[in-house]
């Protein structure tokens, strides 16, 4: 399991519950200083997308969660970041409070959903932050919004633009997950978390992620495992800063060959795949550093 886990570990993320926002609207844009807790139909297929916007400041920062979690993953990030930026979180369709009635689940579709939220809020200058599966979703969203995305931050994701995954190994791993979605997901979460992390926190992460809809989870995992990271980075074009764990190597050379403006910041030793909940203070410092380096 550990061998297969290492091939898919960049796709996972955690979530803790959070309730945000003082104003509820449906697809309504608001002045930048107003907090908004809203729902907008996806421009792709009208699936409802729940999103939240707080704070003020340019560029806006859009936080994209990952596989089998929701916007709650960012609950430790918002208090600091909202002081200097307009900060947007969303539940990608299939997750959290967003709709789950979609015929085809894919990374490309989730990129369209992020674009829907950015355009609903009339954001012209944004930095996209994607954790794990949120990394490829971020690339797809950036590709769809040339001129709007001034930079990207990947959180323990997009480790190697040249990585090639054996389709047979992918199919075998997905078959195990299909047979025991809950058990395989929980096992994987514990395998990629930092070894010094609070076990109670990781248990909550594992419970959250393993409680999602297996059909949606399997479809997105399949799309993710076949995603062409190199092509995605080349198409996104915006500069990218990675904030990655030292538990898995990052191929900086390969990433720079795909996207010339790629920089890497490393998390402290012992911090694993879920830095927002494993080491929030250290993660927030690196996120602020990454965003500052991307501001034009």
C-alpha positions as CSV (number, residue, x, y, z in Angstrom):
1,X,0.0,0.0,0.0
2,X,2.8,2.4,0.8
3,X,4.3,2.0,-2.7
4,X,0.9,2.7,-4.3
5,X,0.3,5.5,-1.8
6,X,3.4,7.3,-2.8
7,X,2.1,7.6,-6.4
8,X,-1.1,9.3,-5.4
9,X,-0.2,11.1,-2.3
10,X,-0.3,14.6,-3.9
11,X,-4.0,14.2,-4.5
12,X,-5.3,14.2,-1.0
13,X,-6.2,16.8,1.5
14,X,-8.0,17.3,4.9
15,X,-10.9,19.3,6.2
16,X,-12.2,20.5,9.5
17,X,-15.6,22.1,9.9
18,X,-15.9,25.9,9.4
19,X,-18.8,28.3,9.1
20,X,-18.0,31.7,7.5
21,X,-19.6,34.8,6.2
22,X,-22.3,37.1,7.3
23,X,-24.2,37.6,4.0
24,X,-26.0,34.9,2.0
25,X,-26.8,35.5,-1.6
26,X,-27.4,33.4,-4.7
27,X,-24.9,34.1,-7.5
28,X,-24.6,37.8,-6.4
29,X,-21.4,39.8,-6.6
30,X,-20.6,42.1,-3.8
31,X,-18.3,45.1,-3.1
32,X,-14.8,43.9,-2.1
33,X,-15.1,44.8,1.5
34,X,-18.3,42.8,2.2
35,X,-18.3,39.2,3.4
36,X,-20.3,36.9,1.2
37,X,-21.5,33.4,1.8
38,X,-23.2,32.4,-1.5
39,X,-24.2,29.8,-4.0
40,X,-23.8,30.1,-7.8
41,X,-24.6,27.6,-10.5
42,X,-21.6,26.3,-12.4
43,X,-21.3,27.7,-15.9
44,X,-20.5,24.2,-17.0
45,X,-23.7,22.4,-16.0
46,X,-25.5,24.5,-13.4
47,X,-24.4,22.4,-10.5
48,X,-24.6,24.6,-7.4
49,X,-21.2,25.8,-6.0
50,X,-21.0,27.1,-2.5
51,X,-18.4,29.8,-2.0
52,X,-17.3,32.4,0.6
53,X,-15.5,35.7,0.2
54,X,-14.0,37.8,3.1
55,X,-11.6,40.6,3.6
56,X,-10.3,43.1,1.0
57,X,-7.1,43.8,-0.9
58,X,-5.6,43.1,-4.3
59,X,-4.7,40.6,-5.6
60,X,-7.5,38.4,-4.4
61,X,-6.5,35.0,-3.2
62,X,-8.6,32.0,-4.2
63,X,-8.1,28.9,-2.0
64,X,-8.8,25.5,-3.7
65,X,-9.2,22.4,-1.5
66,X,-8.6,18.9,-2.7
67,X,-10.0,15.4,-3.0
68,X,-12.8,14.5,-0.5
69,X,-12.6,17.6,1.6
70,X,-14.1,21.1,1.5
71,X,-13.3,24.7,2.1
72,X,-12.8,24.0,5.8
73,X,-9.3,22.9,5.1
74,X,-8.4,26.6,5.1
75,X,-9.9,27.5,8.5
76,X,-6.4,28.2,10.0
77,X,-5.4,30.4,7.0
78,X,-8.3,32.9,6.8
79,X,-7.8,35.0,10.0
80,X,-4.3,36.2,8.9
81,X,-4.8,36.3,5.1
82,X,-8.1,38.2,5.1
83,X,-6.3,41.2,6.8
84,X,-4.5,42.1,3.6
85,X,-6.4,40.3,0.8
86,X,-9.8,39.5,-0.6
87,X,-9.9,35.8,0.2
88,X,-12.2,33.4,-1.6
89,X,-12.9,29.8,-0.6
90,X,-15.3,27.3,-2.3
91,X,-16.6,23.8,-2.0
92,X,-15.8,22.2,-5.3
93,X,-18.9,20.3,-6.7
94,X,-19.1,16.8,-5.2
95,X,-17.7,18.2,-1.9
96,X,-19.0,20.1,1.2
97,X,-22.2,22.1,0.6
98,X,-21.9,22.2,-3.2
99,X,-24.0,20.0,-5.5
100,X,-23.3,16.4,-6.4
101,X,-25.5,15.9,-9.5
102,X,-22.9,15.9,-12.3
103,X,-22.6,13.3,-15.1
104,X,-18.9,13.4,-15.6
105,X,-16.4,14.2,-12.9
106,X,-13.0,15.5,-14.0
107,X,-10.2,17.9,-13.1
108,X,-11.1,20.0,-16.1
109,X,-14.7,20.4,-14.9
110,X,-13.5,21.5,-11.5
111,X,-11.3,24.1,-13.1
112,X,-14.4,25.5,-14.9
113,X,-16.1,25.7,-11.4
114,X,-13.3,27.8,-10.0
115,X,-13.6,30.1,-13.0
116,X,-17.3,30.5,-12.4
117,X,-16.7,31.7,-8.8
118,X,-13.9,34.1,-9.9
119,X,-16.1,35.6,-12.6
120,X,-19.1,35.8,-10.3
121,X,-17.1,38.0,-7.9
122,X,-15.7,40.1,-10.8
123,X,-12.1,39.4,-9.7
124,X,-9.6,40.7,-12.2
125,X,-6.3,40.0,-10.4
126,X,-6.1,36.7,-8.5
127,X,-3.6,34.3,-7.0
128,X,-4.8,30.7,-7.0
129,X,-3.8,28.5,-4.2
130,X,-4.3,24.7,-4.7
131,X,-3.7,22.0,-2.2
132,X,-3.1,18.5,-3.4
133,X,-5.8,17.7,-6.1
134,X,-6.4,21.5,-5.9
135,X,-3.0,21.9,-7.7
136,X,-4.2,20.4,-11.0
137,X,-7.5,22.1,-10.6
138,X,-5.6,25.4,-10.1
139,X,-3.7,24.8,-13.4
140,X,-7.0,24.2,-15.3
141,X,-8.6,27.3,-13.8
142,X,-5.5,29.4,-14.7
143,X,-5.6,28.1,-18.3
144,X,-9.2,29.2,-18.6
145,X,-8.5,32.7,-17.2
146,X,-5.5,34.2,-19.0
147,X,-4.8,37.7,-17.8
148,X,-6.7,37.3,-14.5
149,X,-4.3,34.9,-12.7
150,X,-1.1,36.7,-11.7
151,X,0.3,33.7,-9.8
152,X,-0.3,30.3,-8.4
153,X,0.7,28.5,-5.1
154,X,0.7,24.8,-5.0
155,X,0.5,23.1,-1.5
156,X,2.2,19.7,-1.5
157,X,1.3,19.1,-5.1
158,X,2.7,19.1,-8.6
159,X,5.9,17.5,-7.4
160,X,7.3,16.4,-10.8
161,X,6.1,17.5,-14.2
162,X,7.9,14.6,-15.8
163,X,6.3,11.9,-13.6
164,X,4.8,9.0,-15.5
165,X,2.3,6.6,-13.8
166,X,1.8,3.0,-15.0
167,X,-1.8,2.7,-16.1
168,X,-1.9,-0.9,-14.8
169,X,-0.7,0.2,-11.3
170,X,-3.3,3.0,-11.3
171,X,-6.1,0.5,-12.2
172,X,-5.0,-1.9,-9.5
173,X,-4.9,0.8,-6.9
174,X,-8.3,2.1,-7.9
175,X,-9.7,-1.4,-7.8
176,X,-8.6,-1.7,-4.2
177,X,-10.2,1.7,-3.4
178,X,-13.4,0.6,-5.1
179,X,-13.6,-2.5,-3.0
180,X,-13.0,-0.7,0.3
181,X,-13.2,3.1,-0.2
182,X,-13.4,4.0,3.4
183,X,-10.6,1.7,4.6
184,X,-8.2,2.5,1.7
185,X,-8.8,6.3,2.1
186,X,-8.1,6.2,5.9
187,X,-5.0,4.1,5.4
188,X,-3.6,6.5,2.8
189,X,-4.3,9.6,5.0
190,X,-2.3,8.1,7.8
191,X,0.5,7.1,5.5
192,X,1.1,10.6,4.1
193,X,0.6,12.6,7.3
194,X,3.6,13.9,9.2
195,X,4.8,11.3,11.7
196,X,4.9,14.0,14.5
197,X,1.4,15.3,13.8
198,X,-1.3,15.1,16.4
199,X,-2.9,11.7,15.9
200,X,-6.3,13.1,16.9
201,X,-6.1,15.7,14.1
202,X,-5.1,13.1,11.5
203,X,-7.9,10.8,12.7
204,X,-10.4,13.6,12.1
205,X,-8.9,14.2,8.7
206,X,-9.2,10.5,7.8
207,X,-12.8,10.3,9.0
208,X,-13.8,13.4,7.0
209,X,-12.2,12.3,3.8
210,X,-13.3,8.7,3.9
211,X,-17.0,9.7,4.5
212,X,-17.4,11.3,1.0
213,X,-19.4,9.8,-1.9
214,X,-17.3,6.8,-3.2
215,X,-18.6,7.1,-6.7
216,X,-17.5,10.8,-7.0
217,X,-14.2,10.1,-5.2
218,X,-13.3,7.2,-7.5
219,X,-14.2,9.2,-10.6
220,X,-12.1,12.2,-9.6
221,X,-9.2,10.0,-8.5
222,X,-9.2,8.3,-11.9
223,X,-9.2,11.7,-13.6
224,X,-6.5,13.0,-11.4
225,X,-4.2,9.9,-11.9
226,X,-4.4,10.4,-15.7
227,X,-3.9,14.2,-15.5
228,X,-0.9,15.5,-17.6
229,X,0.9,17.7,-15.1
230,X,3.4,18.9,-17.6
231,X,0.8,20.0,-20.2
232,X,-1.2,21.6,-17.4
233,X,1.7,23.7,-16.2
234,X,2.6,24.8,-19.7
235,X,-0.9,25.8,-20.4
236,X,-1.4,27.7,-17.1
237,X,1.6,30.0,-17.9
238,X,1.3,32.0,-14.6
239,X,4.3,31.9,-12.2
240,X,4.1,29.1,-9.6
241,X,5.5,28.7,-6.1
242,X,5.3,25.3,-4.5
243,X,5.1,24.8,-0.7
244,X,5.9,21.2,-0.4
245,X,6.7,18.7,2.3
246,X,10.2,17.2,2.6
247,X,8.7,13.7,2.9
248,X,8.5,13.5,-0.9
249,X,11.1,14.9,-3.3
250,X,10.2,17.8,-5.7
251,X,11.7,17.7,-9.1
252,X,12.5,21.4,-9.5
253,X,14.3,21.0,-12.8
254,X,11.4,19.2,-14.4
255,X,9.0,21.8,-13.1
256,X,11.1,24.7,-14.4
257,X,11.3,23.0,-17.8
258,X,7.5,23.0,-18.0
259,X,7.1,26.4,-16.4
260,X,10.1,28.7,-16.3
261,X,8.9,30.7,-13.3
262,X,8.7,27.9,-10.7
263,X,10.0,28.4,-7.2
264,X,10.0,26.0,-4.2
265,X,9.5,26.6,-0.5
266,X,9.9,23.6,1.8
267,X,7.9,23.0,4.9
268,X,9.7,22.2,8.2
269,X,11.0,18.6,8.7
270,X,8.3,16.3,9.9
271,X,5.3,18.2,8.4
272,X,3.4,16.0,6.0
273,X,0.7,16.3,3.4
274,X,-1.7,18.4,5.5
275,X,0.3,21.4,6.6
276,X,-2.7,23.6,7.2
277,X,-3.7,21.4,10.1
278,X,-0.4,19.8,11.0
279,X,1.6,23.0,11.4
280,X,-0.6,26.1,10.7
281,X,1.8,28.8,11.9
282,X,4.7,27.5,9.8
283,X,2.4,27.0,6.8
284,X,0.9,30.5,7.1
285,X,4.4,32.1,7.1
286,X,5.4,30.3,4.0
287,X,2.1,31.1,2.3
288,X,2.5,34.8,3.0
289,X,6.1,34.6,1.6
290,X,4.8,32.9,-1.5
291,X,2.0,35.4,-2.2
292,X,4.4,38.3,-1.6
293,X,6.8,36.9,-4.2
294,X,4.0,36.7,-6.8
295,X,2.5,40.2,-6.3
296,X,3.4,42.2,-9.4
